[in-house]
């Protein structure tokens, strides 16, 4: 939620709250209200609306100023000259400013006020006293007509709004509130209580709530199941665990909205799909939103951080689990590929022992298999194997099936003067009850047949050509057909 979006939301709510202006719930009854405020600042700026005349005693010994009040405007357009009243003083000293009249709107923000008394201003509909810093308490218990209260950045430790049942907007952010009871404020559509010390917040009776901003508190749980109109929920920088966030997601209504969860202990491990399934956009999720699927023997894999290359996809997040134990997790630059239906492969190699094989994209080189050895749901070892050319088949007719593949890309021959460029052996792995085992004898026999001489199990660029290129190329193709059982 950026600042522009928040401003527009506030603007819309103010229009809805203030309607078409006028005297609001003050009706036509004339009340000689009195407001006092204390400050030491050298220049004071106020915005006032109301009806009839008002008297402003600026507290400097001069004759009180009598002004004709203007009616409260629609929406947010109050910061204009005809509503502004300003006074400059020759020096800084404590002054008490007194305003008498039927005031419906008072904006006295950023005036370094140390005290504000609105208890006799019964016609007050909107009060904005933000950013003064020195007001330690505010009594609004007598302001029954109050619909908008903005009192942030003042250092309040308590705020009683239980008698302000007409309140539709309450912004009390950047104070020191440890509790906030809004159970009687059933008309609230906008609540901003961020940057306080709240440990709990009950919004169950605020069924009209559209916007809730409670970030940077100490909340550990929140239930919004009764807030069916809610559209925006900002609750970053609290103390929600992943379980608490998931519980919150489950209470969201199904009409969609925006929710921000960054800076919570569970921001990386929660499941935002719970909220997204209800049409909500989740901002601030720092974990991996992946795809989870089941494997044989109770294993499951979660993959995320997808990269789509049109012809294939890779995933730079990988997690292997079994029996709720995380066996292996990788969030590095390693790219796992799941396009080949042969992989992953899980083989049982003993009592609660397994081998699991996953394909890793190794461009510009050839892909390889990551083999994980698992015992009692713990990773005990890992290594790398070549990607196999096909399903296991009994290549040498000994009753045991083998997988086979080459670890690297290479061109066996340059074609010019039959010069060998590289030696790239086929490796053969027998499928045994104890897992995959490199069949050294078969590997030696098959590569001798292809290359004329066995030069070992590793790729090499330094092998002298024992036979002509045409013969090697032909034998490589024949071997691939044999491995693929073609």
N, C-alpha and C positions, 0 to 999 in steps of 0.2 A: 504494500500500500504506500504509494508515494505521496508527497506533500500536496500535490495538485488534487489527487483523488480525495484525500482527507478533507481539503478545503471545500471541494465541491459537495462532499457529503454533508459537511457542517452547514454549508449554504442552503442546501435543499431542506435540511431539517429545520433551519431557522425560518424559512419561508412557510413551511407547514405549521410551525408552532405559532408564528406571529400573525398568520393569516393576512387579513387586509388592514392591519394597523388598528388605529382607534384606541379605545380605552380598555379593551380586553375585558378581563373579569372584574375590573374596577367599576364597570358600568357607568352610570351617570352620577353616582354618589360622590359628593365633594368631600375630600378628606385632607385636612391641613397637615400633611406629613412633614416630618423633620428628619434630615440626614446629617450626621456629623462625621468628620474625618480629620485625622491629625497627621501632619507631615512637617518636615523641615526643608524640603526641596525649594529651590529658588523660583522655579516655574512650574505651575500646576496646569494641567490640561484635563478638562472634563467634557463628556458628551452627555447631554440631557434631552429627554423628550417627556412629554406629558400634556396636560391641558390646563388652560388658565394661566395665571401669573405665578412666577416663582421668585423667591428672594434668595440671593447668594451673598452671604457674609464671608468674605475672604479671610477674615481673621487678622487683618493688619491694621485695624482701627479706622479704616475708611468707611464711608457711607455704604451700607449694603446695596447691592446691585439688583434692580428689579427687572426681570426679563419676561417676555411673552413666550411661553413654551410652544413648540411644534408637536403635532401628533407623532406617535411612533411610526416610522416608515415600514413598508413591506420588506421582508427579507433582511439582507445583510447590509444594505446601503445606509449606514448611520455615520460613517467617518467622513462627514462633509461639514462645511463651514457653518451652516445654519443650526447645527446641533452642538457645535463646539463652543466651549467657554474656557478662556485662558486667563491666567493671572501670573505676572512676574513680580518678584519681591526684590528689594535692594540687597538683602543678605539672607543667610541661612539661620533660621531660628524656628523653634517649634510654634506652629500655628494650628488653630482649630477652625476648620471651614465648616459653615453651617448652611444647609440648603433647606428651604421651606417651600412646600407646594405639593401639587399632585403629580409626583414624578412616576413615570411608567418605565423609563429606561435610564440607567446610570452606568456609564463606563468611566471608571476611575483608575484604569490599569496603568502600571509603570509610573507611579507618582511617589514612590518610597513612603507609602502610608504606614504608620505604626499602629493606627487604630481606625476602625470603621464601625459606625452604629447606624443600622438601617431598621431598627426594631419598630420605629414609628412611621416608616414609609409603607403604609398598607396598600398603596396603589402600584407598588413596584412589580413590574412584569419581567423585566430583564435586568440582571446585575452582572457586571463584568469588572472584577477587581483583581485581575491577574497581575502577576509580576511585581507586586509591591514588596514582598520579602519580609516585611516587618509586622504584618497582621498575624497575630498568633491565635486569635479566636474570632469567629464570626457567628452572630446570632441571627438566624433567619426564621426563627420559630413564629414570628408574627407576620411574616410575608406570605400570606395564604394565596395571593394572586400570582406568585412567582412561577414563571414557566421556564426561564433560562437562567442558570447560575453558572458562571465561569469564575472560579476562584483559585486557580492554580498558582503555583510558585509563591506561596506565602508562608509555609512552615507550619500549617495547621497540624495538630496532633489528634484532633477530633472534629467531626462535622455532623451536626444533627439536622437531617432534612425530613424527619418523620412527619412534620406538619405541612410540608410543602407537597401536598397531594396533586397539585396541578403541574408539577415539574415535568417538563418534557425533555430538557437537555440539562445534563449535569457534567461539568468538566472541572475536576478537582485534582488534576495531575500535579506532580512535583511538589507534594507536601510530605508530611510524615505520618500519614494516617495508618493506624494499625487495624482499624475496623471501619466498616462502612455498611450501615443498615439502610437498604433501599426497598424494604419489603412493602412500604406503604406508598411508594412512588410508582404506582401501576401505569401511569401515563408516560413513563420514560421511553423515549425512542432512541436517545443517544446518551451513552455513558462513557466518559473518559476519566479513568482513575489510575493512570499509569504513574510510574515513578513514586510509588508510596511503599508502605511496609505491610501491605495486606497479606494475611496468611490464609484467608478464606473469603469467598464472595458468593452470596446466594442471590441468584437472579431468577429464581423459580416463579416469582409473582410478577415479573416484568415482561409480560407476554407481548407487549407492543414494541419491544426493543429491536431496533434495526442495526445499530452500530455499538459494539462493545470493544473498548480499548483498555486493557488492563495489563499492559506489558510492564516489565521491570518492577515486579512485586515479589512476594514470596509464596505465591499460590502453588499448591501441590495437587489440586483437583478442581474441576469445574464441570457442572452439569447444566447443559443448555437445552434439555429435552422439552422444556415448556416454552422456549423462545422460538416459536414457529415462524416469526417474521424476520429473524436475524439474517443479515446479509454480509456483515463484516465483523470478524472477530480477530483482534490483535492481542495475542497473549505471549509474546516473545519474552525472553529473559525472566522466566519464573523458575519454579523447581519441579516441573512435571517430568516424571520418569516416562519411559516408553509405554509402560502399562497404563499410566495415568493419561497419556496422550491418546492411546487407543481407546480408552474408556470415554474420553471426551468426544472423539470422532464418532463413537457409537451413539452419542446423544444428539448429534447434529440432525437437523431436519433435512428432508430430502429435496428441497427446492434449490439447493446450490448457493454458493457465496464464496467469499475469500477468507482464508484463515492463515495467520502468520504464527509460526511456532519456533522460530530460530532462538538459539541461546538457552534452550531448556536441556537438562541432562539427557532427556530421551529423544532429542531432535534427530539423532542419527540412527536410532534403532527402532523407532516407531513404525507403524504401517500406514502410510498416508493413503493407500488404496481404499481404506475403509471410508475416508471422507470423500475421496474422488469418486467412488461409486455412487455417492449421493449428489454429485454435481459440484462439489466444492473444489476450489483451487487451493492447494497447500503450498505456502511460501515458507522458506526457511528450513525445509527438510535437508539435512546435511548427510544423510546416509545414502545407501544405494537402493534405488527402487528397481528391483530386479524381477526376473521370472524364475519361479521355483517349479521343479518337476521331479518326479520320483524315479529312482533307479531300482535295480534288483537288490534283494537282501536288506531292504529297509533303508537304503541310502537315499538322500535327496540332494539336489544341486540347485543353488541359486546363482543366476548370472545377471549382470547388469552393466551399465556404462556401454551401451551398444554403439558400435560404429557400423554404418550401412555403406557397403561398397558396391551396391547394385547386384553384383553377381555372387557376393557372399557377405556375411556379417561376422563381426568379431565382438567379443565382450571382455572388457578390461577389469571386470569384477567377477570373482569366482569364489564360491563357498561350498564346501562339501560337509554334510552333516549326517549323523546317524544317532538315533535314540536321544535326540535333543542335544547331542554333543557336537560342537564345531570341530571337525577333524582337520580341515585345511581351509585357509582363507587367503586370497590374493587380490590386492587392490593396486598392484604395480602397473607397469607398462606392458606386462605380458598380455597377449591377445589370444583368448580362447575361442576356438571355432567349433560350431556344432552343426555344420552343413552336411557332413558325411554321416549317414544313418548308422554306420558301423560303430560310431563312438557317441557317447562313452561306453566302455566295456567294464563290467565288474565281474571278477572271478573269485570264487571262494577257494582259499588255499589251505584251510585248516579250520579247527574249532575257533570260530570268531576271528578268523584271519582272512584278509582279502587283498586283492590287487585291483586298483581302479585306474583305467587309462583314459586320458582326455587329450584331444587334439589341440595343439598350439600353433597359431599362425606365425611363421618365422620369416616372412618376406623381408628382403628379396631372396632369402634362402628357402629351402624346402621346409614344409611343415614337419613337426615332430610330435611324438606322443609323450606326455608327462605321465609317468607311472608312480602312483602313490601306494605304498605298502601300509596297510592298516591292521592293527592288532588291538582287540578290546576297545574299539572305537577311538584309537589314538594313532596318529601318524608316527610311524617308526623309521621310515626311510622313503626317499624318492629318487628317481633317476629319469633318464630320457631314452626313448626308443624311436626307431624310424616309423613313419606312418606306413601301415601295411597296405599292400596293393589290393588285397581282396580278403574275403573271409578265409578262415583257416581251412586248409585242405591237406590231404595226406600226399605230400609231394614225392616222397621216396618209398611209398607203399610199405611202410613198416607198422601200420596200424595206429600211428600217432599223427594227429593233425598239426600242421605248422602254419604260422604266420610268416610273411616275408616282406621286406621292403628295403629301400635305399635311404640313407640318412641325408644325402645332399643332392642338389641339382648339379649335373655336369654333362659335358659332351665328351664321350669317350675318345673320339678321334677328331683331328682337325681336317682330315681328308687330304691334306697336302703331304706327300711323301710318307703317308701312313704314320704320322707323328702322334703318339699318345698324349693327350692333354691331361687326363686325370684317371686315377683308379678309384672307382666308386663301387665297392662290393655290395652284393645283396647279403642281408643278414636274415637268418632263419631261426624262428623261435618256436619250440615245441610247446604244445598246450598240455601241461602235466597237472596232476591233481594238486601239486604243491605250487602251481602258478606257471608263468611263462619262463622258459629256460632257453638260453641261447644254445642252439645245437651246433657246436663247434665243428664236428665232423662233417655234417651236411653243408654247413657254410663253406668249409674248405673245399669240399668236392665240387659244389656247384660253381664256385668262383674260379677254380682251376679249369673247369670245362669252358667257362666264358673267356677268361683272360689268359689262359695257357699256363699260368703260374699263380699260386695263391700268395698274395702280398700282404696278408693280415686283415684285420677287422676294421681298419680305419681308412678313411678317404685320404688320397694322396695325389699331388700334382707331379711327383718325382719318380714315376714308374716308367722304365724303358719298355717300348712295345715289343712283346714277344711274337705276336702274330699280326696279320694284316687287319686293317680297320674294317673292311667289309665283312670279314668273318666274325669279329667282335660284335658289330652292330647287329648282325643277323642272329647271333646267339643270345644277345640281350633281349631281342624281340621274342625269340622262342621261349626264353625263361619267363618273360612276363606272361605269355600265354599259359604256361604251365602253372604259374602261381595263381592266375586268375581262373584256372580250370576252364579255359576256352577251347 
